[in-house]
Amino acid sequence: MQSHDIIILEKLRLGDSSAYKELFDLYYMPLSIYSFKYCDSFELAEDIVQDLFIKFWDEKLYMNLDTAIGPYLFRSVKNNTLQATKKITDTYLKKLKIRFIRY
């Protein structure tokens, strides 16, 4: 685990909310760019990353984290992005199917 991840994780566990800002500042843009590689929409990528950070804080996911924060966040962003793009694709295909059936 990288040293800055360890420090941030310990601060989070001690209830130091400034650690959350450190985490956000450190990972927000790299995660957004990473997500963008899978979805081709930077707006969607940012939404996915923001949702992850909200869930990470609200559900206190850091309390049970026993691995490095970085790999966890990147894995989560990849999974969430793939799920979001699948949902968008499925919705688009359903609309196409409805249009095709009408004709």
Residue, then its C-alpha position, 0 to 999 in steps of 0.5 A: m500500500q502506498s504511504h499516502d494511501i495509508i495516511i489518508l486511510e488512517k485519518l479517515r478511520l479517525g474521523d478526520s474529514s479533511a482526509y476525504k478532501e485529500l482523497f478527492d483531490l488526489y484521485y478525482m481527475p485520474l479516476s475521471i480520465y480512467s472512467f472516460k476511457y470506458c465510456d467516451s463521455f467525460e460528463l458521465a465519467e465525472d458523474i460516476v466518480q462523484d457517485l463513488f466518492i459519495k458512496f465511499w463517504d456515506e457508507k463509510l466504505y473506508m472502515n472495512l478497507d484492507t487494501a490500498i485505496g487507489p486500486y480499490l477506487f480504480r476497480s470500482v470506477k471501472n466496474n461502475t462505468l461498465q455497468a453504466t455503459k451497459k445500461i445505456t446500451d441496453t436502453y438504446l437497443k430497446k428503443l431501436k427494437i421498438r422503432f424496428i417493430r413499429y415499421 
